[in-house]
Amino acid sequence: MHNYKLLRYPLKPCESSTSSGTSTSTSTYTRYDKLLLEMVDLVRDRWGYVETEKFGLTGYSGGAQVCPACCREQWADDQFAHRFFYLHPSRVAFISAGAPGTATPLSSSSAWPGGISDISSVFDRAEIDISAMRRTPTHLIVGLEDKWRPVANDGSTPKMNRIETMRMLRDDWRSNGLEVEYEEIEGVGHEEVDVLGQVQAFVVGQLR
C-alpha cells in the first residue's frame, strides 16, 4: 500500500524581474520546480519514514499552470502544477489542476511556455516523458462562470478564457494518450474554495 504525503508549498516570486522567474534570460530566471523538489528532499531527510519519491500535486489558477514555476515568465500554482508535471512526471503520483489563466499544450509547435518545441534549450532535458504522464492520474477542473481573461504583465490578454483554456488542455492531453478526469462546475467563477470539494474527492480517491 502506498501512503502519499501532500505538501503545501508557499512559493511566491519576489517583485524583481531579475530574481523572480519573470526574466526572459535563462541565466536569471528562478527554477521553482527544482525548489519544490528541494523542499521534498528536506522532508525526506528530516523525516526518513516519509515516502517522497512520488507525491500528489494540486494547483489552482496560477498554481495550475504547471507552472510557469518551470518557465521563464511567471510562477503560479495552477500553471505551476501542470508544467511541473511536464518536467518531472516520474515524481508525480497524481495531479489536479484548476482554472489556469494560460496552459502549455503538448501538441503545440510553439516555444515555451506556449508549447514545448524548445524544451531542450530552456530546461536540462531532451524531451518530455509522455509515457510517464500517461501512467499518472490527472484531474482538470474549472467553473462555468470563470470566463474572465487575465491580464499579463505586458498588458496583453490570452485568446481564450479559463474555460476554453481547460477544454483545450483536456483535448490536448487526451489526444496524447492521457486519461483525464475533467469537471466543469455550474455556477462557479474563479474561486478555489468553490471547487475544493471536487478536488478533495479526486485526491481522496487516489489515496485509497
Backbone as CSV, one residue per row, in Angstrom:
resi,resn,N_x,N_y,N_z,CA_x,CA_y,CA_z,C_x,C_y,C_z
1,MET,0.847,-1.208,0.000,0.000,0.000,0.000,0.873,1.247,0.000
2,HIS,0.555,2.225,-0.824,1.317,3.457,-0.893,0.665,4.514,-0.007
3,ASN,1.479,5.194,0.771,0.990,6.291,1.597,1.567,7.598,1.069
4,TYR,0.809,8.298,0.248,1.293,9.536,-0.327,1.099,10.673,0.659
5,LYS,2.104,11.509,0.779,2.024,12.668,1.654,1.912,13.921,0.796
6,LEU,1.061,14.839,1.203,0.855,16.060,0.444,1.600,17.199,1.103
7,LEU,2.226,18.029,0.299,2.998,19.158,0.794,2.413,20.442,0.251
8,ARG,2.039,21.351,1.142,1.532,22.664,0.734,2.724,23.596,0.657
9,TYR,3.034,24.096,-0.526,4.243,24.906,-0.654,3.884,26.370,-0.854
10,PRO,4.467,27.259,-0.052,4.183,28.697,-0.164,5.168,29.392,-1.094
11,LEU,5.297,28.910,-2.312,6.261,29.508,-3.232,5.695,30.781,-3.832
12,LYS,6.388,31.876,-3.634,5.955,33.144,-4.208,7.170,33.879,-4.754
13,PRO,7.128,34.315,-6.018,8.250,35.057,-6.564,8.327,36.449,-5.978
14,CYS,9.543,36.973,-5.885,9.691,38.348,-5.432,9.401,39.281,-6.595
15,GLU,9.363,40.572,-6.329,8.920,41.516,-7.344,9.948,41.776,-8.428
16,SER,11.221,41.613,-8.109,12.272,41.944,-9.069,12.252,41.012,-10.259
17,SER,12.304,41.560,-11.464,12.273,40.739,-12.666,13.564,39.968,-12.854
18,THR,14.620,40.352,-12.138,15.884,39.656,-12.294,16.001,38.463,-11.367
19,SER,15.099,38.344,-10.393,15.231,37.256,-9.441,13.967,36.420,-9.317
20,SER,12.925,36.780,-10.013,11.656,36.078,-9.810,11.407,34.999,-10.820
21,GLY,11.614,35.007,-11.993,11.121,33.990,-12.900,10.401,34.709,-14.005
22,THR,10.388,36.051,-13.920,9.748,36.829,-14.964,10.767,37.215,-16.027
23,SER,12.025,37.036,-15.741,13.059,37.402,-16.703,13.061,36.437,-17.874
24,THR,13.381,36.907,-19.044,13.453,36.034,-20.215,14.851,35.458,-20.373
25,SER,15.759,35.804,-19.505,17.112,35.266,-19.583,17.183,33.951,-18.833
26,THR,17.684,32.892,-19.477,17.753,31.586,-18.833,18.776,31.582,-17.707
27,SER,19.632,32.593,-17.640,20.640,32.636,-16.588,20.123,33.305,-15.332
28,THR,18.942,33.968,-15.411,18.454,34.692,-14.245,17.106,34.198,-13.733
29,TYR,16.338,33.440,-14.513,15.027,33.049,-14.028,15.145,31.956,-12.969
30,THR,14.196,31.934,-12.062,14.220,31.000,-10.954,13.546,29.693,-11.335
31,ARG,14.168,28.572,-11.030,13.598,27.259,-11.298,12.807,26.800,-10.083
32,TYR,11.542,27.190,-10.039,10.722,26.828,-8.901,10.413,25.333,-8.857
33,ASP,10.497,24.659,-9.993,10.320,23.209,-9.969,11.421,22.564,-9.133
34,LYS,12.644,23.048,-9.279,13.752,22.494,-8.504,13.649,22.876,-7.035
35,LEU,13.122,24.074,-6.768,12.925,24.474,-5.380,11.927,23.542,-4.692
36,LEU,10.861,23.185,-5.400,9.884,22.270,-4.820,10.524,20.912,-4.540
37,LEU,11.333,20.414,-5.464,11.996,19.130,-5.256,12.956,19.200,-4.077
38,GLU,13.617,20.340,-3.904,14.499,20.510,-2.754,13.707,20.480,-1.448
39,MET,12.501,21.071,-1.463,11.649,21.045,-0.281,11.213,19.618,0.040
40,VAL,10.902,18.852,-0.998,10.514,17.456,-0.788,11.694,16.666,-0.220
41,ASP,12.894,16.950,-0.716,14.083,16.275,-0.198,14.311,16.611,1.275
42,LEU,14.009,17.847,1.666,14.142,18.239,3.071,13.202,17.425,3.954
43,VAL,11.990,17.205,3.456,11.031,16.375,4.189,11.586,14.961,4.336
44,ARG,12.117,14.427,3.261,12.690,13.072,3.299,13.848,12.989,4.291
45,ASP,14.730,13.982,4.280,15.904,13.957,5.144,15.549,14.157,6.608
46,ARG,14.523,14.969,6.860,14.151,15.257,8.249,13.293,14.155,8.844
47,TRP,12.375,13.614,8.035,11.513,12.524,8.488,11.734,11.344,7.551
48,GLY,12.670,10.526,7.861,13.082,9.452,6.969,12.015,8.443,6.645
49,TYR,10.953,8.375,7.461,9.899,7.397,7.218,8.876,7.877,6.197
50,VAL,8.989,9.116,5.726,8.036,9.644,4.757,8.483,9.291,3.341
51,GLU,7.604,8.661,2.589,7.898,8.305,1.201,7.754,9.541,0.323
52,THR,8.825,9.954,-0.324,8.795,11.197,-1.102,9.151,11.003,-2.575
53,GLU,9.384,9.761,-2.984,9.760,9.551,-4.385,8.649,10.026,-5.320
54,LYS,7.404,9.803,-4.885,6.243,10.303,-5.621,5.352,11.082,-4.666
55,PHE,4.720,12.118,-5.162,3.815,12.909,-4.332,2.694,13.470,-5.190
56,GLY,1.551,13.725,-4.524,0.424,14.319,-5.225,0.623,15.812,-5.376
57,LEU,0.108,16.355,-6.469,0.308,17.766,-6.765,-1.020,18.389,-7.180
58,THR,-1.407,19.470,-6.504,-2.612,20.198,-6.890,-2.274,21.672,-7.046
59,GLY,-3.013,22.348,-7.904,-2.799,23.779,-8.088,-4.030,24.422,-8.687
60,TYR,-4.259,25.669,-8.339,-5.418,26.387,-8.851,-4.997,27.758,-9.356
61,SER,-5.557,28.153,-10.490,-5.252,29.434,-11.118,-3.780,29.474,-11.490
62,GLY,-2.998,30.399,-10.940,-1.583,30.450,-11.275,-0.886,29.164,-10.909
63,GLY,-1.344,28.506,-9.838,-0.714,27.272,-9.397,-0.988,26.122,-10.319
64,ALA,-2.014,26.217,-11.143,-2.339,25.117,-12.037,-1.556,25.196,-13.316
65,GLN,-1.061,26.326,-13.643,-0.390,26.444,-14.924,0.829,25.555,-15.002
66,VAL,0.996,24.664,-14.023,2.022,23.626,-14.084,3.302,24.156,-14.498
67,CYS,3.411,24.878,-14.215,3.692,26.145,-13.907,4.779,26.814,-14.576
68,PRO,4.350,28.095,-14.630,5.398,28.968,-15.010,6.457,28.782,-13.993
69,ALA,6.144,27.999,-12.981,7.155,27.691,-11.990,8.313,27.131,-12.716
70,CYS,8.057,26.582,-13.837,9.143,25.998,-14.579,9.425,26.823,-15.811
71,CYS,8.801,27.946,-15.904,9.022,28.726,-17.099,9.685,30.029,-16.756
72,ARG,10.000,30.787,-17.759,10.774,31.988,-17.542,9.912,33.200,-17.312
73,GLU,8.604,33.084,-17.420,7.804,34.280,-17.420,6.979,34.483,-16.157
74,GLN,6.570,33.430,-15.495,5.782,33.604,-14.291,5.696,32.289,-13.554
75,TRP,5.372,32.364,-12.253,5.209,31.165,-11.445,3.896,31.275,-10.690
76,ALA,2.972,30.399,-10.951,1.708,30.396,-10.236,1.300,28.964,-10.036
77,ASP,0.379,28.691,-9.045,0.104,27.303,-8.707,-0.496,26.458,-9.804
78,ASP,-1.621,26.878,-10.389,-2.271,26.020,-11.373,-1.357,25.870,-12.561
79,GLN,-0.739,26.961,-12.925,0.198,26.912,-14.032,1.415,26.103,-13.606
80,PHE,1.774,26.245,-12.351,2.936,25.520,-11.852,2.703,24.027,-11.918
81,ALA,1.530,23.605,-11.494,1.261,22.177,-11.381,1.434,21.461,-12.704
82,HIS,0.784,21.938,-13.763,0.837,21.145,-14.993,2.189,21.245,-15.669
83,ARG,2.894,22.357,-15.511,4.223,22.475,-16.127,5.278,21.697,-15.343
84,PHE,5.124,21.660,-14.015,5.989,20.794,-13.215,5.792,19.342,-13.661
85,PHE,4.552,18.974,-13.890,4.204,17.632,-14.358,4.932,17.298,-15.658
86,TYR,5.046,18.262,-16.548,5.740,18.039,-17.813,7.215,17.707,-17.576
87,LEU,7.820,18.417,-16.659,9.263,18.276,-16.446,9.619,17.107,-15.539
88,HIS,8.723,16.736,-14.635,9.043,15.689,-13.655,7.893,14.690,-13.494
89,PRO,7.407,14.089,-14.576,6.244,13.206,-14.470,6.480,11.978,-13.595
90,SER,7.716,11.511,-13.511,8.003,10.324,-12.712,7.908,10.594,-11.216
91,ARG,7.883,11.876,-10.819,7.777,12.225,-9.406,6.332,12.487,-8.976
92,VAL,5.428,12.570,-9.945,4.044,12.948,-9.645,3.162,11.708,-9.564
93,ALA,2.570,11.465,-8.381,1.682,10.322,-8.195,0.319,10.584,-8.821
94,PHE,-0.139,11.820,-8.721,-1.387,12.258,-9.339,-1.374,13.777,-9.365
95,ILE,-2.203,14.362,-10.232,-2.216,15.809,-10.365,-3.633,16.321,-10.578
96,SER,-3.952,17.413,-9.895,-5.218,18.123,-10.116,-4.875,19.581,-10.408
97,ALA,-5.310,20.073,-11.554,-5.037,21.457,-11.946,-6.355,22.153,-12.252
98,GLY,-6.533,23.353,-11.687,-7.785,24.052,-11.869,-7.633,25.456,-12.431
99,ALA,-8.384,25.744,-13.471,-8.581,27.098,-13.999,-7.319,27.922,-14.206
100,PRO,-6.325,27.415,-14.922,-5.151,28.234,-15.205,-5.478,29.357,-16.182
101,GLY,-4.793,30.476,-16.027,-5.006,31.574,-16.972,-4.430,31.260,-18.336
102,THR,-3.334,30.504,-18.349,-2.728,30.035,-19.594,-2.306,28.595,-19.390
103,ALA,-2.112,27.872,-20.478,-1.691,26.475,-20.392,-0.732,26.153,-21.525
104,THR,0.101,25.161,-21.297,1.086,24.731,-22.282,0.646,23.401,-22.897
105,PRO,0.198,23.391,-24.138,-0.212,22.130,-24.767,0.984,21.295,-25.195
106,LEU,0.836,19.991,-25.102,1.902,19.080,-25.532,2.036,19.050,-27.049
107,SER,0.949,19.326,-27.743,0.945,19.188,-29.203,1.403,20.441,-29.937
108,SER,1.634,21.522,-29.211,1.981,22.779,-29.867,3.427,22.794,-30.343
109,SER,3.643,23.429,-31.486,4.999,23.589,-32.018,5.605,24.922,-31.593
110,SER,4.903,25.637,-30.729,5.381,26.939,-30.259,6.481,26.782,-29.220
111,ALA,7.166,27.898,-28.960,8.209,27.905,-27.941,7.578,27.975,-26.555
112,TRP,8.317,27.548,-25.537,7.871,27.585,-24.148,7.613,29.020,-23.703
113,PRO,6.523,29.304,-22.977,5.569,28.351,-22.421,4.334,28.105,-23.287
114,GLY,4.306,28.662,-24.510,3.173,28.410,-25.386,3.157,27.011,-25.948
115,GLY,4.306,26.350,-25.937,4.448,24.987,-26.433,5.721,24.385,-25.876
116,ILE,6.150,23.273,-26.454,7.322,22.576,-25.913,8.410,22.365,-26.960
117,SER,8.364,23.122,-28.047,9.309,22.884,-29.144,10.760,23.132,-28.747
118,ASP,10.985,24.058,-27.797,12.349,24.390,-27.399,12.689,23.899,-25.999
119,ILE,12.021,22.813,-25.574,12.185,22.324,-24.213,13.639,21.981,-23.880
120,SER,14.385,21.485,-24.856,15.766,21.071,-24.590,16.686,22.254,-24.334
121,SER,16.366,23.406,-24.928,17.214,24.583,-24.722,16.802,25.389,-23.500
122,VAL,15.542,25.274,-23.095,15.061,26.016,-21.935,15.378,25.271,-20.644
123,PHE,15.238,23.935,-20.668,15.452,23.126,-19.483,16.498,22.044,-19.753
124,ASP,16.943,21.415,-18.691,18.020,20.436,-18.799,17.480,19.042,-19.108
125,ARG,16.713,18.932,-20.179,16.200,17.630,-20.592,15.938,17.662,-22.094
126,ALA,16.097,16.505,-22.717,15.960,16.447,-24.167,14.506,16.433,-24.604
127,GLU,13.633,15.832,-23.804,12.242,15.715,-24.204,11.373,15.465,-22.979
128,ILE,10.073,15.545,-23.166,9.118,15.263,-22.101,8.738,13.785,-22.156
129,ASP,8.701,13.146,-21.004,8.384,11.723,-20.919,6.861,11.549,-20.890
130,ILE,6.264,11.532,-22.078,4.812,11.414,-22.167,4.343,10.041,-21.702
131,SER,5.171,9.027,-21.854,4.798,7.691,-21.382,4.555,7.706,-19.880
132,ALA,5.409,8.394,-19.130,5.231,8.502,-17.681,3.975,9.305,-17.356
133,MET,3.696,10.329,-18.153,2.494,11.124,-17.933,1.237,10.279,-18.132
134,ARG,1.257,9.381,-19.089,0.097,8.539,-19.366,-0.225,7.608,-18.200
135,ARG,0.769,7.318,-17.370,0.558,6.427,-16.230,0.099,7.171,-14.978
136,THR,-0.075,8.488,-15.093,-0.398,9.317,-13.934,-1.852,9.763,-13.961
137,PRO,-2.605,9.523,-12.890,-3.988,10.018,-12.826,-4.021,11.548,-12.886
138,THR,-4.876,12.090,-13.746,-4.937,13.539,-13.912,-6.367,14.040,-13.750
139,HIS,-6.485,15.255,-13.236,-7.782,15.862,-12.963,-7.725,17.332,-13.351
140,LEU,-8.647,17.766,-14.175,-8.752,19.163,-14.569,-10.131,19.670,-14.183
141,ILE,-10.194,20.899,-13.651,-11.470,21.423,-13.174,-11.551,22.928,-13.391
142,VAL,-12.770,23.402,-13.709,-12.978,24.835,-13.932,-14.455,25.155,-13.688
143,GLY,-14.730,26.357,-13.215,-16.109,26.804,-13.036,-16.674,27.350,-14.333
144,LEU,-17.948,27.100,-14.594,-18.554,27.537,-15.846,-18.833,29.039,-15.900
145,GLU,-18.626,29.742,-14.786,-18.725,31.198,-14.790,-17.352,31.860,-14.827
146,ASP,-16.312,31.071,-14.982,-14.934,31.574,-14.955,-14.516,31.993,-16.366
147,LYS,-15.089,33.079,-16.848,-14.908,33.484,-18.242,-13.968,34.664,-18.425
148,TRP,-13.423,35.169,-17.319,-12.543,36.337,-17.397,-11.199,35.965,-18.001
149,ARG,-10.647,36.855,-18.808,-9.323,36.646,-19.375,-8.310,37.452,-18.564
150,PRO,-7.391,36.796,-17.874,-6.424,37.512,-17.041,-5.493,38.374,-17.874
151,VAL,-5.048,39.475,-17.308,-4.147,40.397,-17.996,-2.708,40.079,-17.607
152,ALA,-1.837,39.917,-18.591,-0.429,39.615,-18.336,0.328,40.864,-17.926
153,ASN,1.576,40.663,-17.497,2.402,41.783,-17.061,2.611,42.817,-18.167
154,ASP,2.605,42.355,-19.424,2.823,43.275,-20.534,1.524,43.928,-21.010
155,GLY,0.425,43.676,-20.295,-0.845,44.281,-20.651,-1.676,43.494,-21.638
156,SER,-1.137,42.376,-22.138,-1.872,41.569,-23.103,-2.826,40.617,-22.398
157,THR,-3.805,40.108,-23.137,-4.742,39.129,-22.598,-4.707,37.883,-23.481
158,PRO,-4.889,36.697,-22.897,-4.875,35.466,-23.694,-6.069,35.404,-24.634
159,LYS,-5.936,34.626,-25.694,-7.005,34.496,-26.677,-8.197,33.726,-26.119
160,MET,-7.946,32.879,-25.130,-9.012,32.047,-24.570,-9.276,32.410,-23.118
161,ASN,-10.524,32.273,-22.688,-10.801,32.412,-21.260,-10.430,31.101,-20.573
162,ARG,-10.643,31.030,-19.251,-10.176,29.869,-18.500,-10.939,28.586,-18.873
163,ILE,-12.205,28.721,-19.203,-12.967,27.539,-19.612,-12.416,27.001,-20.926
164,GLU,-12.215,27.878,-21.881,-11.680,27.471,-23.179,-10.272,26.903,-23.034
165,THR,-9.492,27.490,-22.134,-8.135,27.001,-21.892,-8.151,25.583,-21.345
166,MET,-9.069,25.324,-20.391,-9.141,23.993,-19.808,-9.627,22.964,-20.823
167,ARG,-10.552,23.341,-21.666,-11.027,22.407,-22.687,-9.919,22.100,-23.687
168,MET,-9.151,23.117,-24.020,-8.021,22.911,-24.929,-7.014,21.947,-24.314
169,LEU,-6.670,22.164,-23.023,-5.686,21.309,-22.362,-6.216,19.877,-22.228
170,ARG,-7.490,19.751,-21.881,-8.119,18.421,-21.796,-8.000,17.670,-23.118
171,ASP,-8.388,18.327,-24.205,-8.349,17.677,-25.514,-6.913,17.361,-25.925
172,ASP,-5.993,18.261,-25.599,-4.586,18.054,-25.943,-4.025,16.846,-25.199
173,TRP,-4.294,16.772,-23.911,-3.783,15.639,-23.131,-4.394,14.327,-23.595
174,ARG,-5.704,14.335,-23.838,-6.345,13.103,-24.282,-5.829,12.660,-25.640
175,SER,-5.547,13.609,-26.531,-5.022,13.259,-27.855,-3.618,12.678,-27.759
176,ASN,-2.949,12.930,-26.620,-1.611,12.386,-26.392,-1.647,11.143,-25.503
177,GLY,-2.847,10.599,-25.293,-2.970,9.333,-24.601,-3.114,9.404,-23.093
178,LEU,-3.305,10.609,-22.529,-3.505,10.724,-21.089,-4.972,10.499,-20.755
179,GLU,-5.218,9.828,-19.628,-6.583,9.659,-19.147,-6.900,10.823,-18.218
180,VAL,-7.838,11.662,-18.620,-8.122,12.899,-17.904,-9.518,12.857,-17.295
181,GLU,-9.589,13.043,-15.978,-10.872,13.249,-15.315,-11.162,14.749,-15.382
182,TYR,-12.233,15.115,-16.054,-12.499,16.530,-16.341,-13.831,16.966,-15.753
183,GLU,-13.838,18.139,-15.088,-15.066,18.637,-14.480,-15.267,20.122,-14.776
184,GLU,-16.493,20.471,-15.171,-16.924,21.859,-15.283,-18.062,22.038,-14.280
185,ILE,-17.917,23.018,-13.386,-18.836,23.156,-12.271,-19.807,24.316,-12.501
186,GLU,-21.095,24.020,-12.513,-22.140,25.025,-12.734,-22.131,26.087,-11.626
187,GLY,-22.326,27.347,-12.032,-22.491,28.432,-11.081,-21.244,28.859,-10.348
188,VAL,-20.088,28.394,-10.767,-18.821,28.695,-10.080,-17.946,29.583,-10.959
189,GLY,-17.419,30.641,-10.348,-16.472,31.507,-11.035,-15.049,31.117,-10.698
190,HIS,-14.216,32.133,-10.426,-12.805,31.845,-10.190,-12.492,31.853,-8.688
191,GLU,-13.179,30.995,-7.950,-12.964,30.886,-6.513,-12.556,29.451,-6.183
192,GLU,-11.336,29.293,-5.702,-10.816,27.957,-5.412,-11.672,27.204,-4.405
193,VAL,-12.191,27.930,-3.418,-12.967,27.276,-2.365,-14.220,26.604,-2.920
194,ASP,-14.743,27.099,-4.039,-15.974,26.550,-4.612,-15.757,25.242,-5.359
195,VAL,-14.516,24.887,-5.628,-14.238,23.600,-6.282,-13.433,22.683,-5.368
196,LEU,-13.217,23.129,-4.134,-12.380,22.374,-3.214,-12.938,20.979,-2.949
197,GLY,-14.254,20.873,-2.872,-14.862,19.571,-2.626,-14.547,18.565,-3.714
198,GLN,-14.623,18.994,-4.967,-14.330,18.094,-6.085,-12.849,17.707,-6.113
199,VAL,-11.980,18.690,-5.805,-10.546,18.398,-5.776,-10.237,17.413,-4.650
200,GLN,-10.831,17.639,-3.486,-10.615,16.727,-2.366,-11.097,15.324,-2.681
201,ALA,-12.232,15.221,-3.368,-12.761,13.908,-3.741,-11.801,13.172,-4.660
202,PHE,-11.212,13.896,-5.605,-10.235,13.285,-6.503,-9.016,12.820,-5.722
203,VAL,-8.495,13.675,-4.848,-7.302,13.334,-4.069,-7.567,12.118,-3.177
204,VAL,-8.679,12.128,-2.467,-9.013,11.011,-1.578,-9.120,9.705,-2.373
205,GLY,-9.681,9.790,-3.571,-9.792,8.612,-4.415,-8.438,8.035,-4.783
206,GLN,-7.438,8.894,-4.923,-6.092,8.438,-5.269,-5.365,7.861,-4.059
207,LEU,-5.724,8.292,-2.863,-5.038,7.852,-1.651,-5.568,6.526,-1.114
208,ARG,-6.678,6.078,-1.652,-7.249,4.813,-1.153,-6.438,3.621,-1.612
